[in-house]
């Protein structure tokens, strides 16, 4: 995925972790690793998603840091409002999209305080509140499995360790990954922290 200077990430040279933190801080270690002859594959992963970070580390270190600075400036410019704020109620940043519902759904929405749009926003926020813990577990599982498949897919015990991840069985995961490189195993557990955590009390 496309990254910015402030993207939190972790870099690996082969199975060895060589840096972790904001991309701007990790970039020099990545660059130096890439300069070595016959270096193992150097990969950088997004700490939030387990996706590979999309960034060009080639050229001089100064080139890399300059590209990071430019990316940060572009991200800052993109975050600024595109038009001056006028008088009246501040805009909420809403986005118009087509919603298809049955007539009885529209009839009910039309009776709600604030109209259909406000009612839909309330429903979405309530659904997010209720499903929040389950969403965090699912996202944690997906991030850990994404990295795990990439880095540990050929290691002994991968299939059973994967089952343990989705079963939230940390003891079984530790058993099946005991022979894996420690940096890889530890990062999987970091990405999967919410997946391995015990469920909150009801």
Secondary structure as GFF3:
##gff-version 3
##sequence-region A 1 202
A	DSSP	beta_strand	8	13	.	.	.	ID=ss1
A	DSSP	beta_strand	16	22	.	.	.	ID=ss2
A	DSSP	alpha_helix	23	35	.	.	.	ID=ss3
A	DSSP	beta_strand	42	46	.	.	.	ID=ss4
A	DSSP	alpha_helix	61	79	.	.	.	ID=ss5
A	DSSP	alpha_helix	103	110	.	.	.	ID=ss6
A	DSSP	alpha_helix	115	152	.	.	.	ID=ss7
A	DSSP	alpha_helix	158	166	.	.	.	ID=ss8
A	DSSP	alpha_helix	170	176	.	.	.	ID=ss9
A	DSSP	alpha_helix	182	191	.	.	.	ID=ss10
A	DSSP	alpha_helix	193	196	.	.	.	ID=ss11
###
